[in-house]
Amino acid sequence: MNENKDFIKKWESRRKFGRNNYIIKGTVVGALIILILLVMKDFYVHPIPFNLKELGNLIFKNIFISIILAAFASLQSWNWQDRKYENIKKEKK
């Protein structure tokens, strides 16, 4: 029960800033993390030195992929947390 109170308190403080703000912040942070992981993976898988054009294409592709994945994860996180919040509120009534 105390766990639910903590969740409600934290979620209400995040929720008041709005869905778009939550998704934008989550996308930026998530995209940076995913981008770093993808670039590390590319250098591990392709130890051959890149020329500038290949490196540019690789970075652009990784940025595109990381933004899409992070945006999807942020949107799903908002939906999941908001659904959990609504369910806890209904149980209290």
Short mmCIF file of the C-alpha atoms (twelve columns), coordinates in Angstrom:
data_MODEL
# 
_entry.id   MODEL 
# 
loop_
_atom_site.group_PDB 
_atom_site.id 
_atom_site.type_symbol 
_atom_site.label_atom_id 
_atom_site.label_alt_id 
_atom_site.label_comp_id 
_atom_site.label_asym_id 
_atom_site.label_seq_id 
_atom_site.Cartn_x 
_atom_site.Cartn_y 
_atom_site.Cartn_z 
_atom_site.pdbx_PDB_model_num 
ATOM 1  C CA . MET A 1  0.000   0.000  0.000   1 
ATOM 2  C CA . ASN A 2  2.842   2.390  0.826   1 
ATOM 3  C CA . GLU A 3  4.362   1.524  -2.539  1 
ATOM 4  C CA . ASN A 4  1.207   2.802  -4.255  1 
ATOM 5  C CA . LYS A 5  1.312   6.059  -2.285  1 
ATOM 6  C CA . ASP A 6  4.924   6.616  -3.340  1 
ATOM 7  C CA . PHE A 7  4.067   5.870  -6.964  1 
ATOM 8  C CA . ILE A 8  1.069   8.235  -6.927  1 
ATOM 9  C CA . LYS A 9  3.125   11.033 -5.382  1 
ATOM 10 C CA . LYS A 10 5.961   10.658 -7.907  1 
ATOM 11 C CA . TRP A 11 3.675   10.202 -10.889 1 
ATOM 12 C CA . GLU A 12 1.498   13.197 -10.002 1 
ATOM 13 C CA . SER A 13 4.589   15.410 -9.849  1 
ATOM 14 C CA . ARG A 14 5.712   14.181 -13.298 1 
ATOM 15 C CA . ARG A 15 2.216   14.164 -14.746 1 
ATOM 16 C CA . LYS A 16 1.572   17.833 -13.963 1 
ATOM 17 C CA . PHE A 17 4.180   18.849 -16.561 1 
ATOM 18 C CA . GLY A 18 2.206   17.077 -19.278 1 
ATOM 19 C CA . ARG A 19 2.464   14.159 -21.631 1 
ATOM 20 C CA . ASN A 20 4.417   15.939 -24.368 1 
ATOM 21 C CA . ASN A 21 7.054   17.198 -21.949 1 
ATOM 22 C CA . TYR A 22 7.455   13.682 -20.499 1 
ATOM 23 C CA . ILE A 23 7.803   12.120 -23.941 1 
ATOM 24 C CA . ILE A 24 10.263  14.755 -25.202 1 
ATOM 25 C CA . LYS A 25 12.511  14.423 -22.148 1 
ATOM 26 C CA . GLY A 26 12.331  10.634 -22.290 1 
ATOM 27 C CA . THR A 27 13.101  10.627 -25.992 1 
ATOM 28 C CA . VAL A 28 16.154  12.869 -25.613 1 
ATOM 29 C CA . VAL A 29 17.631  10.892 -22.716 1 
ATOM 30 C CA . GLY A 30 16.752  7.525  -24.231 1 
ATOM 31 C CA . ALA A 31 18.063  8.480  -27.675 1 
ATOM 32 C CA . LEU A 32 21.419  9.500  -26.216 1 
ATOM 33 C CA . ILE A 33 21.767  6.211  -24.355 1 
ATOM 34 C CA . ILE A 34 20.696  4.137  -27.355 1 
ATOM 35 C CA . LEU A 35 22.929  6.171  -29.687 1 
ATOM 36 C CA . ILE A 36 25.981  5.543  -27.510 1 
ATOM 37 C CA . LEU A 37 25.214  1.829  -27.408 1 
ATOM 38 C CA . LEU A 38 24.691  1.630  -31.180 1 
ATOM 39 C CA . VAL A 39 27.919  3.479  -31.951 1 
ATOM 40 C CA . MET A 40 29.839  1.252  -29.536 1 
ATOM 41 C CA . LYS A 41 28.303  -1.793 -31.188 1 
ATOM 42 C CA . ASP A 42 29.261  -0.549 -34.652 1 
ATOM 43 C CA . PHE A 43 32.875  0.016  -33.684 1 
ATOM 44 C CA . TYR A 44 33.012  -3.410 -32.059 1 
ATOM 45 C CA . VAL A 45 31.427  -5.218 -35.023 1 
ATOM 46 C CA . HIS A 46 33.329  -3.207 -37.670 1 
ATOM 47 C CA . PRO A 47 36.862  -2.733 -36.350 1 
ATOM 48 C CA . ILE A 48 37.986  -1.541 -39.786 1 
ATOM 49 C CA . PRO A 49 38.560  2.237  -39.856 1 
ATOM 50 C CA . PHE A 50 35.707  4.122  -41.514 1 
ATOM 51 C CA . ASN A 51 36.085  6.787  -44.128 1 
ATOM 52 C CA . LEU A 52 34.282  10.072 -43.421 1 
ATOM 53 C CA . LYS A 53 31.286  9.309  -45.655 1 
ATOM 54 C CA . GLU A 54 30.684  5.884  -44.071 1 
ATOM 55 C CA . LEU A 55 31.037  7.359  -40.604 1 
ATOM 56 C CA . GLY A 56 28.513  10.097 -41.423 1 
ATOM 57 C CA . ASN A 57 26.017  7.575  -42.782 1 
ATOM 58 C CA . LEU A 58 26.520  5.338  -39.772 1 
ATOM 59 C CA . ILE A 59 25.969  8.150  -37.292 1 
ATOM 60 C CA . PHE A 60 22.896  9.450  -39.164 1 
ATOM 61 C CA . LYS A 61 21.404  5.948  -39.285 1 
ATOM 62 C CA . ASN A 62 22.084  5.430  -35.587 1 
ATOM 63 C CA . ILE A 63 20.566  8.794  -34.647 1 
ATOM 64 C CA . PHE A 64 17.434  7.986  -36.633 1 
ATOM 65 C CA . ILE A 65 17.096  4.524  -35.064 1 
ATOM 66 C CA . SER A 66 17.777  5.769  -31.531 1 
ATOM 67 C CA . ILE A 67 15.203  8.579  -31.759 1 
ATOM 68 C CA . ILE A 68 12.497  6.229  -33.032 1 
ATOM 69 C CA . LEU A 69 13.187  3.604  -30.365 1 
ATOM 70 C CA . ALA A 70 13.410  6.158  -27.558 1 
ATOM 71 C CA . ALA A 71 10.209  7.942  -28.635 1 
ATOM 72 C CA . PHE A 72 8.334   4.648  -28.743 1 
ATOM 73 C CA . ALA A 73 9.670   3.655  -25.310 1 
ATOM 74 C CA . SER A 74 8.758   7.054  -23.823 1 
ATOM 75 C CA . LEU A 75 5.244   6.901  -25.220 1 
ATOM 76 C CA . GLN A 76 4.750   3.374  -23.885 1 
ATOM 77 C CA . SER A 77 6.157   4.389  -20.510 1 
ATOM 78 C CA . TRP A 78 3.689   7.278  -20.255 1 
ATOM 79 C CA . ASN A 79 0.761   5.041  -21.207 1 
ATOM 80 C CA . TRP A 80 1.777   2.294  -18.790 1 
ATOM 81 C CA . GLN A 81 2.383   4.643  -15.859 1 
ATOM 82 C CA . ASP A 82 -0.794  6.625  -16.479 1 
ATOM 83 C CA . ARG A 83 -2.838  3.435  -16.707 1 
ATOM 84 C CA . LYS A 84 -1.303  2.207  -13.435 1 
ATOM 85 C CA . TYR A 85 -2.090  5.571  -11.823 1 
ATOM 86 C CA . GLU A 86 -5.725  5.452  -12.954 1 
ATOM 87 C CA . ASN A 87 -6.119  1.863  -11.720 1 
ATOM 88 C CA . ILE A 88 -4.729  2.726  -8.283  1 
ATOM 89 C CA . LYS A 89 -7.042  5.732  -8.073  1 
ATOM 90 C CA . LYS A 90 -10.055 3.525  -8.963  1 
ATOM 91 C CA . GLU A 91 -9.114  0.971  -6.291  1 
ATOM 92 C CA . LYS A 92 -9.049  3.686  -3.643  1 
ATOM 93 C CA . LYS A 93 -12.651 4.670  -4.327  1 
# 
